[in-house]
Amino acid sequence: MKKNIFLLLALALWARPLDAPSKPPSSQEHFSLEKLSWMVGNWRGYPKGGYLEEHWSTAAGKTMLGMSRLVVKGKTTFYEFMKIQQYSEGIFLTIDPLGRRKKTFRLIRLEKQEAVFENPTFQKDVYDFPKKVIYRLGKSGSLMARIEGPQEGKIVGETFWMEPMKPPKPTKRK
């Protein structure tokens, strides 16, 4: 019996180096707004027979501000204001859509050109779409924004592709 306990103890020590941390570091430690700089700029896409534009400011004061609108047949059919804020607990995206309640999403994954935000208070039993907001910079320089979540037992979503907008030409003042 003592031999078996000794063997198990030796195996446990061998499997875990003595200098290994007792718990893994928080994945939030490497998140910073500066690592989202690839989102900054003016973006344009053409979904749903309309014109979509999204604008993201540079990070300042631990905040990035954004705005998005969809214009169909000359009328604004949807708009939202967004902010990404860095707190000691992590980075959060808050979306304030046209006439609906604000939703907050926590940054759960950040790679070189992809950010995944998830609603920490998502409720499956009520309509609480979306659960995730994903931004990704494509190889061609396009920006992908995706919303997704469970509906009727399946993961569904909508993807919006946007290209960088050219800066407007300066107008002459009279």
Order of alpha helices (4+ residues) and beta strands (2+ residues): alpha-beta-beta-beta-beta-beta-beta-beta-beta-beta-beta
